[in-house]
Amino acid sequence: MIRFLFRFLGFWLMAGAFVALVVDGTRSIAATDIVFTSAARTWFSLSPGTLELAQAKVIALSPVAWTAVVNPLLNLPLFFLLGLVGVICLAIGRVPARSPFEAT
């Protein structure tokens, strides 16, 4: 059951990464320059209050964690971040290969 949830989440994240890649590609074609939308910009446009709340909580725990870990991750292109997390979820939820010598 847990594997199914990881695979389900992984496929949705990969679909989101593909949509973000198409949006960035469309914007790049329209601007005749390479345009990437960062995860922070997308998060801020969807819900600025939660981004500020998350930033305040992480900085309260450790200011170094925000500047060294979270901020660089949020500055990655959205399609890359979603794809990376999606691949990790799919790897966690993968069904192990059956051995040809295993009794069924």
JOQUIGI-V555260 format. One record per run of one state. SS is the DSSP state (H for helix, E for strand, - for the rest). FROM is the first residue (numbers start at 1). TO is the last residue. Records with the same first field share a line. If there is no record, write none. Layout:
# JOQUIGI-V555260
SS: FROM-TO / FROM-TO
This chain:
# JOQUIGI-V555260
-: 1-1 / 32-37 / 47-47 / 62-62 / 75-76 / 93-104
H: 2-31 / 39-46 / 48-61 / 63-74 / 78-92
E: 38-38 / 77-77
